[in-house]
Amino acid sequence: MNTKRLFSQLCSLSRTRVIYNNHAIKRNIPNQRLFNSSSTWRFDKKCWQCQSTNRPSALFCENKVCSVIQPIPPQLNFFHLLQAGKGENKDKPTFNIDLKALKRQFLLLQQKAHPDSFSQAPKRQLDYAQLQSSVINKAYNTLKNPLSRAQYILEQNGHQVNEGDSLSDPELLMEVMEFREELEEITTEKDLVPLKQRNDEKFQEVVDKLTDAFDKEDYKLAKDLAIELQYLTSIKNAIHEWHQ
């Protein structure tokens, strides 16, 4: 069974319910505002083998008599899965995260759920291991990168950032375009160094502003900054490609 099919099946599991603001809602409701700083949610997850109740991020049944591998919902809050958020359950989104702690948690989960460990297990358990590995990888790659992390938080709060979104500030747009023109005229690595430094400084400046915007829950400003970060990331990638 491939991962995409597993994702589709798990999305429709009737046993999985979301409790949001203390009201049960079905999973077929669009994935909007799945979490925010003032609300709580959880998944009711039952073990497929012993029917024990488990935490949403449990990789294995928490009933020690059972301990069988569990599916994890693809929609699971990435902050909760990797314990990278704020609050008692570390599930509330925060843009300013500890990247070293994030990587440690990622490696720990991947070690536990590595499909190779289930190569001789029944197919169902191997399928769940493959699904877990896929979701864990996706969560880590989303949260470790400032741009995708910002896009994820914005999306979960009802603010979609699209690849084709343009900067609303004409002067800023002109500045980015001029920067790209300078990059296209570069012929030596020596000339590239100051451009890379300028872009890295601007990139960090926008990341710092995003941290402040998310702390204040100013999602409109955060979206504008995320769009700006898209352009800077594009330049960053172009600089990286120049070296290749």
C-alpha angles and dihedrals in degrees: 000000000000123000095248091056091048090051090053093049095048093049088063099043106137092210093062114087131168120226106205121175085350093298124111116236128178122248093243090076110104114270096256129141092355088169141002137172095270102043137067133212139172141181119240100222122183123195108251090220109037100015093232117152114252137187112263093247096046110130092191132029108277090216098100091209089060109027093165119158115269135210115245119213112250088223092059114135104264091213090056094045094052095032089235100130136084130263133053092302094039089233103115110103120250126174093208103070135164102253094192092053089045092055093047091053091046093052091046093053093044091052091053095046102036109143092222088070089060099044091114096037125101112287093251092059092045090051091052091049090052091048092048091050091050095049093045091051092048092049093050095046090048097050100039093061117071094217098048090041091055092045091050094051091046093048092051088053095051100264113117118200112203127200091238096051112128130217112264093211109079093200092052091047090052090049091053092047092050090050091053090050090052090051092052090054094053113115103169135045089235090062090048095060098075091045091052091049092050092049093046090052092048090046092054091045091056091045089054091050090049090053090055094044093051091045087057092042089235095154095170091059091041090055092052090049092047090054089051089049089054090060093046090048089052090054090046090053091047090053090050091050091050089065092054 
